[in-house]
Amino acid sequence: MKIAILTCEKLPNLNPEDQKIIPALAKHNIEASAAIWNDKTIDWTDFDYLIFRNTWDYFEKETEFKIWLDQIEELGIKTLNPIAVIKQNIHKFYLREMEQQGITILPTVFIDKTDNLNLAELIPSHWKKVVIKPAFSAGSYLTEVFEISEIQAISQKYKSIASEKELLLQEFMPEIQTLGETSFIFFNKKFSHAVNKKPVDGDFRVQSLFGGKYNLVQPSQELIEKAQKIVDTFPENLLYARVDGILIEDELYLMEIECIEPDLYFNLSKNSLERFVAAIVELIP
């Protein structure tokens, strides 16, 4: 059994935590190696499975990545997570589908590509502060938070972006700065662990790149079940899923469910790497 663990040019050998997957799989007689997704010298048919982990530049190479996904699909190479899930998950309009399935999401306006962006016509009158970001993005790429008083300047700034990319507007929730964002991590659709992430004072971005602080937490069974409900909307098998949300008055508001390349915080939860590898073994014949 040969498995490629997918990464990007910036991390040719995977990030340090994901590097540990390779020797862990070797204990199960599975040969795994890091593989850069857009390396033209790789013959993907050499592998039995591809696992998406550190493809952290896909949103910067949107067209190339979509073409590559189509090629892998046409070759019939099995992937974890499945290609159909990846194709859906890379475009955040999936949140609209989630909402239609009864999942509570942050108040969101979905904007199709347009040459006539006018945010004043789109933002609900009661919103005071707004987050704007592309539907095809990650890691706070082209993401800004703004006050309603800045709406004209932001409209102008995002006018050219809106002509090329679909956008999301989300009501800014102050809880992100006080309570932070909570990530519920699932392996093979079973809850593994949860991490709370808080931004530095005055910021809204929880990524460690911007100074965010991460802590392992133990959510209530009720909250785990709410996150489980989100994961269970997928009919496909999932090696992993990370449910990112904000807790407001005991309700879990979904920000996103990451099924392509999220940090899974192996370093914060004891035995989580072993649980991840066990899920791989369960899912491959």
C-alpha positions in Angstrom: 0.0 0.0 0.0 1.5 3.3 -1.1 0.0 6.6 0.1 1.0 10.2 -0.9 0.5 12.8 1.7 -0.2 15.9 -0.2 1.6 19.1 0.5 2.7 22.3 -1.3 6.0 23.8 -2.5 6.4 25.9 0.6 6.4 22.7 2.8 7.9 20.0 0.6 8.4 17.7 3.5 5.1 18.5 5.3 4.8 20.6 8.4 6.5 19.0 11.5 3.3 17.6 13.0 2.2 16.0 9.8 5.6 14.5 9.2 4.9 12.2 12.1 2.1 10.5 10.0 4.7 8.7 7.8 6.4 6.6 10.5 3.1 6.0 12.2 1.7 4.5 9.0 4.9 2.5 8.6 3.9 0.6 11.7 0.9 -0.7 9.8 3.0 -1.7 6.8 1.8 1.3 4.8 4.4 3.2 2.8 3.7 6.9 2.9 5.6 9.9 1.5 5.2 13.6 1.1 4.1 14.7 -2.4 3.7 18.3 -3.7 0.3 18.4 -5.4 1.5 20.4 -8.4 4.8 18.6 -9.0 4.7 17.7 -12.7 7.3 14.9 -12.3 5.0 12.8 -10.1 3.1 9.8 -11.6 0.0 9.8 -9.4 -1.0 6.3 -10.6 2.0 5.0 -8.5 -0.2 5.6 -5.4 -3.1 3.7 -4.0 -4.4 6.7 -2.1 -3.7 10.4 -1.8 -4.3 12.2 1.6 -4.8 16.0 1.6 -2.8 17.6 4.4 -0.6 20.7 3.6 -1.9 21.9 0.2 -1.9 25.4 1.7 -1.4 27.3 -1.5 -4.5 25.9 -3.4 -6.5 29.2 -3.0 -3.6 31.2 -4.6 -3.6 28.8 -7.6 -7.4 28.4 -8.0 -7.5 27.4 -11.7 -4.5 25.1 -11.5 -5.8 23.3 -8.5 -9.2 22.7 -10.0 -7.7 21.3 -13.1 -5.5 19.0 -11.0 -8.5 17.8 -9.0 -10.2 16.9 -12.3 -7.1 15.0 -13.5 -6.9 12.9 -10.3 -10.6 12.2 -10.6 -10.3 11.1 -14.2 -7.4 8.8 -13.3 -9.6 7.1 -10.7 -7.1 7.6 -7.9 -8.7 7.3 -4.4 -8.3 10.2 -2.1 -9.0 11.0 1.5 -11.1 13.0 1.8 -13.0 12.1 -1.5 -12.6 14.4 -4.5 -16.3 15.3 -4.4 -16.0 16.6 -0.9 -12.8 18.5 -1.7 -14.5 20.2 -4.7 -17.4 21.3 -2.5 -15.3 22.3 0.5 -12.9 24.7 -1.3 -15.7 27.0 -2.2 -17.4 28.5 0.9 -20.8 28.8 -0.7 -21.3 25.3 0.7 -22.3 27.2 3.8 -25.5 28.1 2.0 -26.2 24.4 1.5 -25.5 23.7 5.1 -28.0 26.4 6.2 -30.6 24.8 3.9 -30.1 21.6 5.7 -30.9 23.2 9.0 -27.4 24.0 10.2 -27.0 27.3 12.1 -24.4 29.4 10.3 -23.1 32.9 11.0 -25.5 35.5 9.3 -24.1 35.5 5.8 -24.7 37.2 2.4 -23.5 35.3 -0.6 -22.4 37.4 -3.5 -22.0 36.0 -7.0 -19.3 37.5 -9.4 -20.3 41.0 -10.4 -18.9 44.1 -12.1 -21.2 46.3 -10.1 -20.5 45.6 -6.4 -22.5 47.8 -4.1 -22.2 46.6 -0.5 -24.7 49.2 0.7 -27.5 47.4 -1.1 -26.5 44.0 0.3 -25.7 44.4 4.0 -28.7 44.1 6.3 -29.5 47.4 8.0 -29.0 46.1 11.5 -25.4 45.0 10.9 -22.8 47.3 12.6 -19.6 45.5 11.7 -19.0 43.1 8.7 -16.4 40.6 7.6 -15.8 40.3 3.8 -13.8 37.5 2.2 -13.7 35.5 -1.1 -15.6 32.2 -1.3 -12.4 30.5 -2.5 -9.9 31.3 0.2 -8.1 30.2 3.4 -6.1 31.6 6.2 -7.7 35.1 6.2 -6.7 35.6 2.5 -8.2 38.9 1.2 -10.3 39.0 4.4 -11.2 42.3 6.1 -13.5 43.4 8.9 -15.0 46.8 8.5 -17.5 49.2 10.2 -20.6 50.3 8.2 -19.1 53.8 8.0 -16.4 52.4 5.8 -18.8 50.7 3.4 -18.0 52.9 0.4 -14.3 52.5 0.7 -14.5 48.7 1.0 -16.9 48.5 -1.9 -14.4 50.3 -4.1 -11.5 48.2 -2.7 -13.3 44.9 -3.5 -14.8 46.0 -6.8 -12.1 44.3 -9.0 -12.0 41.3 -6.7 -15.8 40.9 -7.0 -15.5 40.7 -10.8 -13.2 37.7 -10.5 -14.3 35.9 -7.3 -17.5 35.1 -5.4 -17.6 36.8 -2.0 -19.1 36.3 1.4 -20.3 39.0 3.8 -20.7 37.9 7.4 -22.0 39.8 10.4 -19.1 40.3 12.7 -19.7 38.7 16.0 -17.9 40.3 19.0 -17.7 36.9 20.7 -14.8 36.0 18.3 -12.7 38.5 20.3 -13.9 37.5 23.8 -14.8 33.8 23.6 -12.8 33.0 20.5 -13.5 30.3 17.9 -13.8 26.6 18.8 -12.6 23.8 16.5 -14.2 20.4 16.8 -12.0 17.7 15.2 -13.4 14.5 13.9 -11.6 11.4 12.5 -13.8 9.0 10.4 -16.8 11.1 11.6 -16.0 10.3 15.3 -15.2 13.2 17.7 -11.5 13.3 18.6 -10.7 16.6 20.4 -11.5 20.3 20.5 -9.4 23.5 20.5 -10.3 27.0 21.4 -8.5 29.8 19.5 -8.5 33.4 20.5 -7.0 36.4 18.6 -4.7 38.9 20.2 -6.3 42.0 21.6 -7.7 44.2 18.9 -7.6 41.6 16.1 -10.2 39.2 14.8 -7.9 36.6 13.1 -7.4 33.5 15.2 -4.6 32.0 13.1 -1.3 31.5 15.0 0.3 33.4 12.1 -1.4 36.5 13.5 -0.7 35.7 17.2 -3.7 33.6 18.0 -3.6 31.5 21.2 -4.7 27.9 21.1 -5.9 25.8 24.0 -7.3 22.2 24.2 -10.8 22.3 25.7 -13.5 19.8 26.6 -16.8 20.8 25.2 -20.1 19.6 26.6 -21.7 16.5 25.2 -24.5 18.8 23.8 -22.0 20.9 21.9 -20.2 17.8 20.5 -23.6 16.5 19.3 -24.2 19.8 17.5 -20.9 19.5 15.8 -21.6 15.9 15.0 -24.8 16.9 13.3 -22.8 19.1 11.0 -20.3 16.3 10.1 -23.2 13.9 9.5 -24.6 16.1 6.7 -21.9 14.5 4.6 -23.0 11.1 3.1 -19.4 10.3 2.1 -16.7 8.8 4.4 -14.5 11.5 5.9 -11.0 10.8 7.1 -11.1 14.1 8.9 -13.3 17.2 9.4 -12.8 20.3 11.5 -15.9 22.1 12.5 -15.1 25.7 13.3 -17.7 27.7 15.1 -18.5 30.4 17.6 -20.5 29.6 20.7 -23.2 32.2 21.4 -25.7 31.5 24.2 -25.1 27.8 24.0 -25.7 27.7 20.2 -23.0 26.7 17.8 -22.8 29.0 14.9 -20.8 27.4 12.1 -18.1 29.5 10.5 -16.8 26.7 8.3 -16.2 23.0 8.2 -12.8 22.2 6.9 -12.3 19.0 4.9 -9.3 19.8 2.8 -6.2 21.0 4.7 -6.9 22.1 8.2 -4.5 22.0 11.1 -5.7 19.1 13.3 -3.7 20.1 16.4 -1.9 16.8 16.9 0.5 18.7 19.2 -2.3 19.8 21.6 -4.2 16.5 22.1 -2.5 13.4 23.4 -2.9 10.3 21.1 -4.7 12.3 18.4 -2.1 11.4 15.8 -2.7 7.7 16.6 -6.5 8.2 16.3 -5.9 9.9 12.9 -3.7 7.0 11.7 -6.3 4.5 13.0 -8.9 6.3 10.9 -6.8 5.9 7.8 -6.4 2.2 8.4 -10.1 1.9 8.9 -10.9 3.6 5.6 -8.6 1.8 3.3 -9.4 -1.8 2.3 
